[in-house]
Amino acid sequence: MYIGSGKVSKRDKLGIYAKVENTLIESLALSIEATYRTRAEKKSVLESVRIKIEIEKQLIRTAYEIGALSEVQYLRWQLSLQEISKMTNGWIKYLETKNPSN
């Protein structure tokens, strides 16, 4: 968000851009936390990451719809978020196959 945030209105920068940025930081923090949790604890943290990523996708879509993001920026963000979502879901599925009782 930093790259494009210099060209947006103060309202968007303090509004939706701030929310997008905070959600990304929370997702990153939870992902790091999951790496240090025990196998039994990882899944619940990763479920939280998955929810944050879905929220992020919706925020980016909203930012595009209100004109705070260009189409190119929107598509770039959506592709990245889809890839992050796939990796998170893959991590969860891996945990489920290694420890099916959870």
C-alpha positions as CSV (number, residue, x, y, z in Angstrom):
1,M,0.0,0.0,0.0
2,Y,2.9,2.4,0.6
3,I,3.8,2.6,-3.1
4,G,0.4,3.9,-4.2
5,S,-0.6,5.7,-1.0
6,G,1.2,9.0,-1.9
7,K,-1.3,9.6,-4.7
8,V,-4.5,9.1,-2.8
9,S,-6.7,11.5,-0.8
10,K,-6.1,12.0,2.9
11,R,-9.5,10.6,3.5
12,D,-8.7,7.3,1.8
13,K,-5.2,7.2,3.3
14,L,-6.5,7.5,6.8
15,G,-9.6,5.4,6.1
16,I,-9.5,2.3,3.9
17,Y,-5.8,2.3,3.3
18,A,-5.2,2.4,7.1
19,K,-7.5,-0.6,7.5
20,V,-5.9,-2.5,4.7
21,E,-2.5,-1.9,6.2
22,N,-3.5,-2.9,9.7
23,T,-5.1,-6.1,8.5
24,L,-2.0,-7.0,6.5
25,I,0.2,-6.5,9.6
26,E,-2.2,-8.6,11.7
27,S,-2.1,-11.3,9.0
28,L,1.7,-11.3,9.0
29,A,1.9,-11.3,12.8
30,L,-0.4,-14.3,13.0
31,S,1.5,-16.2,10.3
32,I,4.7,-15.7,12.2
33,E,3.0,-16.7,15.4
34,A,1.8,-19.9,13.7
35,T,5.4,-20.9,12.8
36,Y,6.3,-20.9,16.5
37,R,3.2,-22.7,17.9
38,T,3.1,-26.4,18.5
39,R,1.5,-28.5,15.8
40,A,-1.7,-28.8,17.9
41,E,-2.0,-25.0,18.2
42,K,-1.1,-24.0,14.6
43,K,-4.5,-24.8,13.1
44,S,-6.5,-22.3,15.2
45,V,-4.0,-19.5,14.4
46,L,-4.0,-20.4,10.7
47,E,-7.8,-20.3,10.7
48,S,-7.5,-16.7,12.0
49,V,-5.0,-15.9,9.2
50,R,-7.4,-17.3,6.6
51,I,-10.2,-15.0,8.0
52,K,-7.9,-12.0,7.9
53,I,-6.9,-12.7,4.3
54,E,-10.6,-13.0,3.3
55,I,-11.3,-9.6,5.0
56,E,-8.3,-8.2,3.2
57,K,-9.7,-9.4,-0.2
58,Q,-13.0,-7.6,0.6
59,L,-11.2,-4.4,1.7
60,I,-9.2,-4.3,-1.5
61,R,-12.3,-4.9,-3.6
62,T,-14.1,-2.1,-1.7
63,A,-11.1,0.2,-2.2
64,Y,-11.2,-0.5,-6.0
65,E,-15.0,0.1,-6.1
66,I,-14.8,3.4,-4.4
67,G,-12.0,4.5,-6.7
68,A,-9.1,4.4,-4.1
69,L,-7.3,1.8,-6.2
70,S,-6.7,1.7,-10.0
71,E,-7.6,-1.5,-11.8
72,V,-4.0,-2.5,-12.2
73,Q,-3.4,-2.1,-8.5
74,Y,-6.5,-4.0,-7.7
75,L,-5.6,-6.9,-9.9
76,R,-2.1,-7.0,-8.5
77,W,-3.4,-7.1,-5.0
78,Q,-6.0,-9.7,-5.7
79,L,-3.4,-12.0,-7.4
80,S,-1.1,-11.7,-4.4
81,L,-3.9,-12.3,-1.9
82,Q,-5.1,-15.3,-3.8
83,E,-1.7,-16.8,-3.7
84,I,-1.4,-16.1,0.1
85,S,-4.8,-17.7,0.6
86,K,-3.7,-20.8,-1.3
87,M,-0.5,-21.1,0.8
88,T,-2.5,-20.7,4.0
89,N,-5.1,-23.3,3.0
90,G,-2.3,-25.7,1.9
91,W,-0.7,-25.3,5.3
92,I,-4.0,-26.0,7.1
93,K,-4.6,-29.1,4.9
94,Y,-1.1,-30.3,5.6
95,L,-1.7,-30.1,9.3
96,E,-5.0,-32.0,8.9
97,T,-3.3,-34.8,7.0
98,K,-0.5,-35.1,9.5
99,N,-2.8,-34.9,12.5
100,P,-6.3,-35.9,11.4
101,S,-7.8,-35.9,14.9
102,N,-7.9,-32.1,15.0
